[in-house]
């Protein structure tokens, strides 16, 4: 494909297509689709999903991710 970046951006805005899905095949096809946990969800979608949870659950997820990152760096 030889599309220019601005043409891709215009297409995604006009049709409501998720640019991450269009370019990488990750996440929802359309921006307006409901975000549901799945193996192909993008990092941005995961972050958006976490923001919908109660704050206590968000803190638990944050603590778990911190723990996993600390284990990886050892």
Helices and strands as residue ranges (DSSP letters): H 5-15, H 19-24, H 43-51, H 55-72
